[in-house]
Amino acid sequence: MEPRSLFIPQYLDSSLILFIRKGEARIGHIYKDDLVEKRLKAGDIYRIEAGSAFYLINSAEGQILHTICSIDTSESLGWHTFQSFFIGGGTYPMSILSGFDPLTLSTAFQCEFLYPKLKELLTRQQAGPIVYLSHSHSPSIWGGFLDLEHHQKLAHLKKVVHLKEKYSEEKEQPKWSFRKLLISPDFKNNYGYSIALDESDYSPLGQSDAGIYLVNLSEGSMMAPHINPRATEYGIVLRGAGTIQIAYPNGSLAMSAKVTEGNVFWIPRYFPFCQIASRSGPFEFFGFTTSARQNRPQFLVGANSLLQTMRGAELATAFGVSEERLNEILDSQRESVILPSASVVAPPDETVEETMEVELEKSEMVPNLIRSFGNDMIMGFD
């Protein structure tokens, strides 16, 4: 969002988790028949219930606001992935008030003789869901919203939102900041750090059954191959570039794709995968998981891996090697979770399409999944 801009009042049929990537924001939403306003800074997390009217303001001068959102559609109407109901609006976007006939609206607003003004209210806005608050830009009926008194803002929203009794039973959603964990990450070594957030850290995540994570890898380092036993993982690259590799259950490579800042990826539950930072700089990514419980990833390589836990004659036999050879291989890696870069030169990078073509020849089960991965796994943002 541009400086001095407003994401106009609305509500969703889905719950919303906001992560402030850059900048500062002011968010207001209805809670217990009152308007609650919070100031959010970079790293803060905030959850908004489905059906709760809210607005978001970038009130800073000269600073762009970047937010990342997770939208839980479990309570949605099912028409689309999710549905916005704009309270403010005009011809673009349309206000939900425009769905009522003139007589109904005139009666509701007690302005039977002032319908032309009411009509102007509902048709003037054409600037989209994000509008400038400054009068030096496009005019907007929300231009003075920021300057209203607290009780006036509340009245402005309550006029068009039917508050249900369930709000009196809900708890106000506290905010939470990643800055707390950056001081002491869940895991940290010389090659990077990782942070995971679940409902035990931020209780509103339990209501959406979602987790949150942040990973920072130094240049060339790798998040060791692992699996998520409880959740699907969605991520977005915040900084740098790297490679995402995913393996099929049959032991073939499902995908090896280069990703850069702004790209989105998803990892199916149970599928082995790893993330590798490019050698040009750090690789940082943030994302959500589909479970609010502690995920407990199972690492396949490294000092804390399943192979280390299961090492012995049985595992050696399974690989068809002696215990001595197995121990020699397992003992060679003393790091865990985040591993250092390879000492050998990596082979030339392949494009996603080239990788897919090779894998199509390897397995009969690949084609359908690969097409899905090709269309949905990586998505660039302009």
C-alpha positions as CSV (number, residue, x, y, z in Angstrom):
1,M,0.0,0.0,0.0
2,E,1.2,3.5,-0.9
3,P,1.8,6.1,1.9
4,R,-1.3,7.8,3.2
5,S,-3.6,5.1,1.8
6,L,-6.6,3.2,3.1
7,F,-7.8,-0.3,2.4
8,I,-11.4,0.6,2.6
9,P,-13.7,-0.9,5.3
10,Q,-15.0,-4.4,4.5
11,Y,-15.4,-7.8,6.0
12,L,-14.6,-11.3,4.6
13,D,-16.4,-14.6,4.7
14,S,-13.0,-16.0,5.9
15,S,-10.7,-15.3,8.8
16,L,-7.6,-13.3,8.0
17,I,-4.1,-13.4,9.4
18,L,-1.9,-10.4,8.6
19,F,1.9,-10.3,8.7
20,I,3.5,-6.9,8.4
21,R,6.5,-7.4,6.1
22,K,7.6,-3.7,5.8
23,G,6.3,-0.4,7.1
24,E,3.8,0.4,9.7
25,A,0.0,0.2,9.7
26,R,-3.0,1.1,11.7
27,I,-5.9,-1.4,11.7
28,G,-9.3,-0.9,13.0
29,H,-12.1,-3.5,13.4
30,I,-15.3,-4.1,15.2
31,Y,-15.1,-6.0,18.5
32,K,-17.9,-6.3,21.1
33,D,-19.9,-3.5,19.5
34,D,-16.9,-1.2,19.6
35,L,-14.1,-0.1,17.3
36,V,-10.7,-1.4,18.3
37,E,-7.6,0.2,16.7
38,K,-4.1,-1.2,16.8
39,R,-0.8,0.0,15.5
40,L,1.3,-2.7,13.8
41,K,4.9,-2.6,12.9
42,A,7.2,-4.7,10.8
43,G,7.1,-8.3,12.1
44,D,3.7,-8.0,13.8
45,I,1.0,-10.6,13.3
46,Y,-2.7,-9.9,13.7
47,R,-5.8,-12.0,13.2
48,I,-9.3,-10.8,12.1
49,E,-12.3,-13.0,12.5
50,A,-14.5,-13.9,9.5
51,G,-17.4,-11.4,9.4
52,S,-15.6,-8.8,11.4
53,A,-15.6,-5.4,9.7
54,F,-12.1,-3.9,9.4
55,Y,-10.0,-1.3,7.6
56,L,-6.2,-1.0,7.2
57,I,-4.3,2.3,7.0
58,N,-0.8,3.1,5.9
59,S,-0.6,6.4,7.7
60,A,3.2,6.8,7.2
61,E,4.7,9.5,5.0
62,G,7.0,8.2,2.3
63,Q,6.9,4.6,3.3
64,I,5.2,1.7,1.4
65,L,3.4,-0.9,3.5
66,H,3.9,-4.5,2.5
67,T,1.7,-7.2,4.1
68,I,1.4,-10.9,3.7
69,C,-1.9,-12.6,4.4
70,S,-3.2,-16.1,5.2
71,I,-6.9,-16.5,4.4
72,D,-8.7,-19.4,6.1
73,T,-11.7,-20.3,3.9
74,S,-13.2,-23.0,6.3
75,E,-16.0,-20.6,7.1
76,S,-16.4,-19.2,3.6
77,L,-19.6,-19.3,1.5
78,G,-17.9,-21.6,-1.0
79,W,-18.7,-19.4,-4.0
80,H,-15.0,-18.6,-4.6
81,T,-11.8,-19.0,-2.7
82,F,-13.0,-16.2,-0.4
83,Q,-15.4,-13.3,-0.7
84,S,-14.9,-9.6,0.3
85,F,-18.0,-7.6,1.3
86,F,-17.0,-3.9,0.9
87,I,-18.8,-1.5,3.2
88,G,-17.3,1.5,1.5
89,G,-17.3,1.7,-2.2
90,G,-19.1,3.1,-5.2
91,T,-18.9,2.0,-8.8
92,Y,-15.5,0.3,-8.1
93,P,-15.7,-1.6,-5.8
94,M,-19.4,-1.8,-5.3
95,S,-20.6,-1.2,-1.7
96,I,-22.8,-3.9,-0.3
97,L,-25.3,-1.1,0.4
98,S,-25.8,-0.8,-3.4
99,G,-27.7,-4.1,-3.3
100,F,-30.7,-2.5,-1.6
101,D,-33.4,-0.5,-3.4
102,P,-33.5,3.3,-3.0
103,L,-36.6,3.3,-0.7
104,T,-35.0,0.8,1.7
105,L,-31.8,2.7,1.9
106,S,-33.6,6.1,2.3
107,T,-35.6,4.6,5.1
108,A,-32.6,2.9,6.8
109,F,-30.6,6.1,6.7
110,Q,-33.6,8.3,7.6
111,C,-33.0,10.5,4.6
112,E,-36.1,10.0,2.5
113,F,-35.8,13.5,1.0
114,L,-32.0,13.4,0.6
115,Y,-31.7,10.4,-1.7
116,P,-29.6,12.3,-4.3
117,K,-26.9,12.7,-1.6
118,L,-27.2,9.1,-0.7
119,K,-26.9,8.1,-4.3
120,E,-23.7,10.2,-4.6
121,L,-22.4,8.4,-1.5
122,L,-22.8,5.1,-3.3
123,T,-21.5,6.0,-6.7
124,R,-18.7,8.5,-6.2
125,Q,-15.9,6.0,-5.3
126,Q,-14.2,4.7,-8.4
127,A,-10.6,4.4,-7.3
128,G,-10.7,0.7,-6.2
129,P,-10.4,-1.0,-2.8
130,I,-7.3,1.0,-1.8
131,V,-7.7,4.8,-1.9
132,Y,-5.6,7.8,-1.0
133,L,-6.3,9.6,2.2
134,S,-4.6,12.8,0.9
135,H,-6.8,15.2,-1.0
136,S,-3.9,15.9,-3.3
137,H,-4.7,12.6,-5.0
138,S,-8.0,11.1,-6.2
139,P,-11.0,12.4,-4.2
140,S,-12.7,9.8,-2.0
141,I,-15.5,9.7,0.5
142,W,-13.1,8.0,2.8
143,G,-10.6,10.8,2.5
144,G,-11.6,12.3,5.9
145,F,-12.0,8.9,7.6
146,L,-8.6,9.1,9.3
147,D,-9.5,12.5,10.9
148,L,-12.8,11.3,12.4
149,E,-13.2,11.0,16.1
150,H,-13.2,7.5,17.5
151,H,-17.0,7.4,18.1
152,Q,-17.6,8.8,14.6
153,K,-15.6,6.0,13.0
154,L,-17.5,3.4,15.0
155,A,-20.9,4.9,14.0
156,H,-19.7,5.1,10.3
157,L,-19.0,1.3,10.3
158,K,-22.0,0.2,12.5
159,K,-24.5,1.9,10.2
160,V,-23.8,-0.8,7.5
161,V,-22.8,-3.8,9.5
162,H,-25.3,-5.9,11.4
163,L,-23.5,-7.0,14.6
164,K,-24.4,-10.4,15.8
165,E,-24.5,-11.5,19.4
166,K,-21.6,-13.9,18.9
167,Y,-19.2,-11.0,19.1
168,S,-19.9,-10.5,22.7
169,E,-18.6,-14.0,23.4
170,E,-15.4,-13.6,21.3
171,K,-12.1,-12.5,22.8
172,E,-10.2,-9.6,21.3
173,Q,-7.5,-10.7,19.0
174,P,-4.1,-9.8,20.5
175,K,-1.2,-8.9,18.1
176,W,2.0,-10.8,18.1
177,S,5.5,-9.9,16.7
178,F,8.2,-12.0,15.2
179,R,10.6,-9.6,16.8
180,K,10.3,-11.5,20.0
181,L,11.6,-14.7,18.4
182,L,14.3,-13.0,16.3
183,I,16.1,-12.4,19.6
184,S,16.1,-16.2,20.3
185,P,15.1,-18.3,17.2
186,D,13.9,-21.9,17.5
187,F,17.1,-22.9,15.7
188,K,20.2,-21.0,14.8
189,N,23.7,-21.9,13.7
190,N,26.4,-20.4,11.5
191,Y,24.4,-21.1,8.4
192,G,21.1,-19.6,9.2
193,Y,18.1,-19.6,11.6
194,S,14.5,-20.8,11.6
195,I,11.4,-19.7,13.6
196,A,8.1,-21.5,13.9
197,L,5.0,-20.2,15.5
198,D,2.0,-22.3,16.6
199,E,-1.1,-21.9,18.8
200,S,1.0,-22.3,21.9
201,D,2.8,-19.0,21.0
202,Y,-0.2,-17.1,19.5
203,S,-3.6,-18.6,20.5
204,P,-5.6,-17.1,17.6
205,L,-3.8,-19.4,15.2
206,G,-5.7,-22.3,16.8
207,Q,-9.0,-20.7,15.6
208,S,-7.7,-20.8,12.0
209,D,-5.7,-24.0,12.5
210,A,-2.7,-22.4,10.9
211,G,1.0,-22.1,11.7
212,I,3.6,-19.5,10.7
213,Y,7.3,-19.9,10.0
214,L,10.3,-17.8,8.9
215,V,13.6,-19.2,7.6
216,N,16.8,-17.3,6.8
217,L,19.6,-19.2,5.0
218,S,23.1,-17.9,4.5
219,E,24.5,-18.0,1.0
220,G,24.8,-21.5,-0.4
221,S,23.4,-23.2,2.8
222,M,20.5,-25.7,2.8
223,M,17.5,-26.5,5.0
224,A,18.2,-30.2,5.3
225,P,15.9,-32.6,3.4
226,H,12.8,-33.2,5.6
227,I,9.1,-33.9,5.7
228,N,6.2,-32.2,7.4
229,P,4.1,-35.0,9.0
230,R,1.2,-32.8,10.0
231,A,0.8,-30.0,7.5
232,T,1.0,-28.6,4.0
233,E,3.4,-25.7,3.8
234,Y,3.0,-22.4,1.8
235,G,5.8,-20.0,1.5
236,I,6.8,-16.7,-0.2
237,V,10.4,-15.6,-0.8
238,L,11.1,-12.3,1.1
239,R,14.7,-11.8,0.0
240,G,17.3,-13.4,-2.2
241,A,17.0,-16.5,-4.4
242,G,17.3,-20.2,-4.0
243,T,16.1,-23.6,-5.1
244,I,13.1,-25.7,-3.9
245,Q,13.5,-29.4,-4.4
246,I,10.6,-31.9,-3.8
247,A,10.8,-35.7,-4.1
248,Y,8.0,-38.1,-4.9
249,P,7.3,-41.1,-2.7
250,N,8.7,-43.4,-5.4
251,G,12.1,-41.8,-5.0
252,S,12.1,-39.7,-8.1
253,L,12.5,-35.9,-8.3
254,A,9.1,-34.2,-8.4
255,M,10.4,-30.6,-8.9
256,S,13.6,-28.6,-8.7
257,A,12.7,-24.9,-9.2
258,K,14.6,-21.7,-8.8
259,V,12.7,-19.0,-6.8
260,T,13.4,-15.4,-6.3
261,E,11.9,-12.5,-4.2
262,G,8.1,-12.5,-4.6
263,N,7.7,-16.1,-5.7
264,V,5.2,-18.3,-3.9
265,F,5.6,-22.1,-3.4
266,W,3.7,-24.8,-1.7
267,I,4.9,-28.2,-0.3
268,P,2.4,-31.1,-0.1
269,R,2.2,-32.8,3.3
270,Y,4.5,-35.9,3.7
271,F,6.5,-35.1,0.6
272,P,10.3,-34.9,1.2
273,F,11.7,-31.5,0.3
274,C,14.6,-29.0,0.9
275,Q,15.4,-25.4,0.3
276,I,18.8,-24.3,-0.9
277,A,20.1,-20.7,-0.9
278,S,21.9,-19.4,-4.0
279,R,25.6,-18.7,-3.7
280,S,25.0,-15.0,-4.4
281,G,23.5,-14.1,-1.0
282,P,21.1,-14.9,1.8
283,F,17.8,-16.6,1.1
284,E,14.8,-15.6,3.3
285,F,11.3,-17.0,3.1
286,F,8.1,-16.8,5.2
287,G,5.0,-18.8,5.2
288,F,2.0,-20.6,6.7
289,T,1.3,-24.2,7.5
290,T,-2.2,-25.9,7.6
291,S,-1.9,-26.9,11.2
292,A,-1.8,-24.8,14.4
293,R,-0.2,-27.7,16.3
294,Q,3.6,-28.1,16.6
295,N,4.7,-29.5,13.2
296,R,7.7,-31.5,14.4
297,P,9.4,-31.8,11.0
298,Q,11.3,-35.0,10.4
299,F,14.8,-34.5,9.0
300,L,16.2,-37.1,6.7
301,V,19.8,-35.8,6.7
302,G,22.0,-34.2,9.4
303,A,23.1,-34.9,12.9
304,N,19.5,-35.0,14.2
305,S,18.1,-37.0,11.3
306,L,15.9,-40.1,11.2
307,L,18.9,-42.0,9.8
308,Q,21.0,-41.1,12.9
309,T,18.2,-42.3,15.2
310,M,17.7,-45.5,13.3
311,R,21.4,-46.2,12.6
312,G,22.4,-49.8,13.2
313,A,22.6,-53.2,11.5
314,E,19.0,-53.0,10.3
315,L,19.4,-49.7,8.5
316,A,22.7,-50.8,7.0
317,T,21.0,-53.9,5.7
318,A,18.2,-51.8,4.3
319,F,20.8,-49.8,2.3
320,G,22.8,-53.0,1.4
321,V,26.0,-51.7,3.0
322,S,28.1,-52.6,6.0
323,E,27.6,-50.8,9.3
324,E,31.1,-49.4,9.0
325,R,30.2,-47.8,5.6
326,L,26.9,-46.5,6.9
327,N,28.5,-45.0,10.0
328,E,31.2,-43.4,7.8
329,I,28.6,-41.7,5.7
330,L,26.4,-40.6,8.6
331,D,29.3,-39.3,10.7
332,S,30.5,-37.1,7.9
333,Q,27.7,-34.5,8.5
334,R,28.0,-33.0,12.0
335,E,25.6,-30.1,11.4
336,S,21.8,-30.4,11.8
337,V,18.7,-28.7,10.4
338,I,20.6,-26.0,8.4
339,L,23.6,-27.4,6.6
340,P,26.6,-25.6,5.1
341,S,27.1,-25.2,1.4
342,A,28.7,-28.0,-0.6
343,S,32.4,-27.8,-1.1
344,V,32.1,-29.0,-4.6
345,V,30.9,-26.9,-7.5
346,A,27.2,-27.5,-8.2
347,P,26.1,-28.5,-11.7
348,P,24.7,-25.9,-13.9
349,D,21.2,-24.8,-13.0
350,E,18.4,-26.2,-15.0
351,T,15.2,-24.4,-15.8
352,V,12.0,-25.6,-14.3
353,E,10.9,-26.8,-17.7
354,E,14.0,-28.8,-18.3
355,T,13.8,-30.5,-15.0
356,M,10.2,-31.4,-15.6
357,E,11.0,-32.8,-19.0
358,V,13.7,-35.1,-17.5
359,E,11.3,-36.3,-14.8
360,L,8.5,-37.0,-17.2
361,E,10.7,-39.7,-18.6
362,K,11.4,-41.2,-15.2
363,S,8.0,-42.1,-13.9
364,E,4.5,-42.7,-15.2
365,M,3.0,-41.1,-12.2
366,V,4.8,-37.8,-12.7
367,P,2.8,-36.1,-15.6
368,N,-0.4,-35.2,-13.7
369,L,1.4,-33.9,-10.6
370,I,4.0,-32.1,-12.6
371,R,1.4,-30.1,-14.5
372,S,-0.2,-29.2,-11.2
373,F,3.2,-28.2,-9.8
374,G,4.1,-26.2,-13.0
375,N,0.9,-24.2,-12.8
376,D,0.5,-23.7,-9.1
377,M,3.8,-24.4,-7.3
378,I,5.6,-21.2,-8.4
379,M,3.9,-17.9,-8.9
380,G,5.7,-14.6,-9.5
381,F,4.3,-11.3,-8.3
382,D,4.9,-8.2,-10.4
